[in-house]
Amino acid sequence: MSKTAIALITVGLFLAGGCYSFWKQKLPKGVIGVLAIGAVMCLAAGVMRL
């Protein structure tokens, strides 16, 4: 596994945790949606680099 893949997966999981936290705090759906899209893109990029 390359360091780039590990970094992307870690950032994706961090953003996914933030998305869950924002959802629990009842923040606006637009903010949660943008954060979720970023998390999915980071996770997908990390998995593709494996």
Secondary structure, 3 states (H helix, E strand, C coil): CCHHHHHHHHHHHHHHHHHHHHHHCCCCHHHHHHHHHHHHHHHHHHHHHC
